[in-house]
Structure formats: C-alpha cells, structure tokens
Amino acid sequence: DSNLVLTGTGNPFTNGAGTSTIHRSSNGGSTWSAIDLSSIFSSSTVAFHTIVFDTVTSGVVYAATGEGVIKSTDSGLTWSLSNSGLPTASDDSQPIAQHLTGVTNNGSFLLFLSLLGNSQSSFDAGGIYRSTDGAATWENITGDLPTFGTESNLAYSYWRVTADPFDPNNLLVGTRREWAWDDMGVYRTTAGLAADTSSITWTWLWNPDDFATSIVEWGWLDDAWWLDQQLHFLGYSPVTQNLVIGGSDSVYRSEDGGTTWDEAYLTNNGDGTYTTTGLELMVNYDVTVDPSNGNTWWVGYDDMGLFKSTDGGASFKRMDA
C-alpha cells in the first residue's frame, strides 16, 4: 500500500525522548492517527529507531525500538514484541534495537539487526543478529567483531547493518564513536547466512593503516585533516549491484561492495581546486536510494534538512529550502 506511512518518536542517539507511540497514516501523510504501544513496553517513553516493511508478506511490518523488536501483521494497527533469541537481562530489561534492515532472498524476507550495549540495565550485550523466520527467533551472528575493551560481553556501538540485496551473505556493519574509539569504520562478512554461526568472521575494511589507500578520491576532507571513520548511515543500493553509500561528516560511495571508496560531496577539478555540493559541512544522518530508480538518492542532514540527488550522487538539491 503506497499510501501507508508509519513513523515513531524518539531520539536514536540517546535512545530517549520516546512516547511508545507509532503514528500511522493511510492516505500518504495527509492525516495521522496515534497508536499507543505502552501496554507492550515497560514504560510510556520507549524510543523508535527503525521501521521496516516486509516486502514478501503484505501487511507485515517490523520496528526496532528501545526495548527490542516489535512486529505487526495488520499494517501497523496492532503490535507485539518479537525478541526471542535476543539477550535479556536478569531484571527483564530488553535490548536496545538500534538498526533493522530486511532483504528478500529466494522468496523469504530476511532480517538483520544491530543491538546497542544497554548500559542502562544490568547487562551490556550488543552485536549483530539475524532472523530468517519473520522475527519469530533471532540468531547471534556477531562472530569475531570487536568487543569493548576487556568486557567480552559488551559489543561495539554497531550503528548500522546493511545486507546486499543481490546476495545477503554479504553484510556490512558500521560503527559510531560514542563507545567505539578503536577499530572504527566498516566491517564486512561474506557468510551472513552461514548455518554455523560460530564460523562467521568479519573483515575490517577501514583499518587506518590502509584506509587511506582504499579511498580513490578524498576531496578536501582528507585523512590528514580529519580521518572520519564513524558511520551514521550505511547501505547497499537496492538496484545497483555492489553500490554502497556510507559516511557521517563525509559522504562516501563504493562500487565494489565496500573494498574501495570515493567521496560523493564534491568534484576534483584536477588543479588543486574543488567544486563542492556542500555535503561535507554537516553530519549526515541517513541516505535512502529509490528502489525503482537507483539514481535517486535522499540524504537527511543535521540542521540542513533534506537533500535529493537524481544523478546517483553527482549533485544534490536542497528540498526543504
């Protein structure tokens, strides 16, 4: 239903300021109704982080929240918790589900989830999880991703997880700096669907020792001026194979699945000067690629609002000016 729009409240950076409420529109956003979900949560202030529509089964929707994953089978009218297999504290505190993404694979809808370490409760478990049964159960696929210091149960702040729509074995995760001060950047596995989850290993693609050589064109925000390895957004294109968009203070794109990267915020004129789109001036919060047109990108910015590209990121137009 192209007229169905769902949105949640809350601040994903602090996991706060939520109202345990989904806002639902069935007419493309012209009017809205509020759905209070405090009855399924432990409080009335739970924040929403991500909402994902199932592209295989009509009417099924998932949401990542400050108390784990919830699921609806009636287009967002009613919801229930779907946390089986996710870590739960001894005091029944639920995990913080930071980012949720889904892809279609051989007629099934696969879900991949990043959890934040929950320092607000009696446990600190985080990491990357997958579900192949519509969020009925979850499996831990964190594998050998770095943990925080000597706390083996505290995963990094894996801010984003994204799955290759052409081969969901290929997964990328990106860190954010509030906890991950070492070994930051992008990690990749090519075994995201491995039956033996203990065999899943990850490769650090943004190791500072060779990160500079993996950037084809830096632009003026080079590694000497500011080595920005945190990821506020990271995603595979749904229509162009091996195209990945990621970044934070800078916008990067990769055309080989994350092995090498190029800046996407300016043009190098070749004479020591640059023609900029201005996209390096503020923090980027998210990028969405139109599933029906891979040249159309939407970029959400801190303070500067919404930008749109119709040429695959070569140029951008501000949409809220």
N, C-alpha and C positions, 0 to 999 in steps of 0.2 A: 504494500500500500504506500504509494509515493506521497500521500498526504499525511501519513502518520509521523509525528515528530515527538521524541521523548528527550527530556533533559532533567538533570539532577542538580542539586545545590551543594555547595561546599567548596573548600579550598584544598586542592590536591597537594599543595606544597606543605601544608601544615596538618593535613587530614583533619581539619576543623571547619567551623562555621557552617556546618551542615544543618539540615532541618528534617532529615529522614523522610524526604518527600520527593516523589517523582512528579514532574509536570508533563502533562500529556495533551497533545493537540491532534485531532483527527482531520483537520482542514488546512494543513500546511502551515500552521502557526498563526492563523487568524484569531483563534480563540484557544484558551487553555483551561484545563481542569487540574487541580492538585490532588494527588493520591498519597495520603498519609501512610507511611510504612513503619511507623514507630512500634506497631504491635509485633513485628517480626524481628526488631532490633532490641538491644538492651537499653537504648535511650532514644530521645527525640532529636538528637543533634548529630546523627551519623552523616558523613560526607560521601558524595558520589564521585567516582574517579573516571570511569569509562562505561559507555553503553554500547552494546554490540547486538546487531540484528542477525539472527540465524538466516542464512541465505538458502538453506535447504528446506527447512520446515517452516511454513508460513505461520506467523503469529508468535513465534518463539523469540524471546529477547533475553539477553543477559546483561548484568551490570556488575562492575567492580566497585565495592564500597569499603568504608572504613571498618566494616565487620564481615568482610569476605565477599563471596559471590552470591547474587540473588538471580532468580530465573522467573520469567513469566511465559505462560503458554497461551495467553489470550490477548496478545498485542499490547501488553503493558497495563492491563486493568488490575490484575492481581499478581502477587509475587510471593516467592518462598526462598528460604536460604538453601544454597547448594554447595556446602562446604565439606562434604565427605572426602576425607583424604588430605585435607589441608590441616596444618598444625593448629591446635587449640590449647590454650593454657590451662593449668590446673584450676584457675579461678573462672574458667569458661570464657575468658576473653577471646574474641575472634581475631583472625589475621587481618591485616590491612591489605586489601587487594588493590594494588596501585594501577596496574595497566592490564587490560584484557584485549585480546585480539582473536579473530577467527578466520579460518580459510576453509574452502570446500576442497575435499580430496576424495575421489572415487565415490561420489555420491553421499559422503558423510561430511558433517560440519565439525571441524577440529578447533579446539580452544586452547590458547596458550596464555598463561597468567604470570605476572610478576608480583611477588609479595614484598612489602617493606618490612624490615625488622620492627617489631612492635615493642618499643621501649616503654610504652605506657602501661604495659601489663607485666605479668610475671614470666613472660618468655620473649625471646628476641628472634624467633625463627623467621626467615625470609626465603627468597630464592625464586626459582622458575618452576612452574607446574604446567601439566598438560591434561586435557580431558578429551577422550575420544567417544564419550557416550552422553553428550549433551549436558555436561556438568554434574551428572549423577555421581561420578567419582573423579578424583584427581590423583595424578602421579607426580612425584618429585623428579624433575629432570635437571636439577641444579648441577649435578655432576661435579666436575673439578673447578667450577667457578670460584674465584677468590672469596674467602670469608674475612671478617673484620678482625684484624689483629690476631690475638690468641684465642678469641671466642669462636670456637669452631661451629657453634650453632647460630651465629649471627651473620647472615648473608649481607653482602654489599647492598647499597641502595641501587638496585637494578630498576631504573626508572622506566625503561621501555623494553618491550619484547615485540618482535615482529617476525612473521613467518612468510616464507617465499610462497606465493600463490601457485607457482608452477611446480614446486617440489617442497612440501612442508617439512622435509628432513632438514632443509636449510633454515636455521633460525639465527637471528641476531638479537643481542641484548645490549643496551646502553646504560651507562652509569650516570649518576648525578652526584655532585660533590658534597652534599651535606654529611655523608659518612665516608664516601669513597675518595679519600685523598691520594691513595696509591693505586696503581694499576687501573687507571680510569680509561674510559672510552668505549669502544665497540668490541664485543666478543661474538664469535661465530661457531656454531656446530653444524655438521652435515649429517647428524644422526638423531635428529629431533624426534623421530618416530621409532627409534630402536626399541625392540621388545625388552631387552635387558637394559634397564635404566642405569645400572651401575657402570655400563660400558660407555656412557655418553661423555665425551670430552669436548672442551671448548678451546678455541684459539684466540688469543688476544691480538686484535688487528691494529690497535692504536698504541702499541708499545712505543714510548718516546724514543727509544734507540733507533727505530726505523720508521716511525710515524711520518717524519719529515719527507722521507723518500717515497712514501706511499701517496703523498699529496702531489698531484700533477701540477696544479697551479694554486698557489696560496692566496693570491691577491695581496693587499697591503697588510692584512691581519696575519702576518707570518708567524712562524714558531719562535722567532727571536723576540717579537713584540708581545705576543700573547698566545701561548700554547693552550688553546681551549679544547679540552677533552671531555667536557661534560655534555650529556645528551638530554635536552628537554624533549626532543622528538626524534623518532627514527622509524622508518617504514619502507617496505618494498612497494614498488608500483604495482597496482593490480592488473595492468595491461601491458607493460613493457618488461620483458624478462630481464632479470639481473639489475634493473634500475633501483637504486636505493637513495632515499633522501634522509639527511640527518643533520644535527647540529644544535647550536644554542646561541652563542653570540655570533657565530658564523653559520652560514647555510652551505652544506656540502652535498655533493651528489656523487654516486658511484655507479658506473655502468658495467661492473664486473662482479656484482654481488658483495661488494664491500672490501675487495682486495686493494684497490686504488681509489682515490677520491679527487675531486676537483671542486673549487669554490663555485658558488652559484649566486654571488651577490654583486659581481662587477665584471667588466671586460678589461683585460690587459691590453693596452694599446701598443705594447711592444717597444715603447720608447721611454720606459720608466714612469709613465703616467697610467692612470686607470679611469675608466668611466663607471661610476658606481650606481647601483639601484637604491642605495641607502639601507639595504637589508642587513648590514653589519652594525648598525648603530644601536640596536636594542635587542633584548633577548627574545628569541623565537620560542613559542610555546607548543606549536603543533603545525604539522603540514598534512593536508589531505589531497590525494590525487583522485580526480573524477574517474570512477570505474568504467565509464563509457567513452572517455576521451583522455588518453594519457598525457596530452599536452596541457590540460587544465589543472592547475595547482591552486590550492588555497592555503595561505600562511597566516597563522594567528600570532600577533605580536603583543608584547608587553608595552603598554602606553600608546603604541602607534596603531593598534587596531588590526583590521583585516586587509590582506593583500591578495590579489589574484593574478595568476600568470596563465596566458593562453598559448604560450610557445615553449612549454616544457621547462620553465625556469630561466629562460634567457632574459626576460624582462617582467616587471611586476607593476600592477596598478593598485593604488590605494582605494579601497572600496567603501570606507566609512568617512571619507573627507566631505 
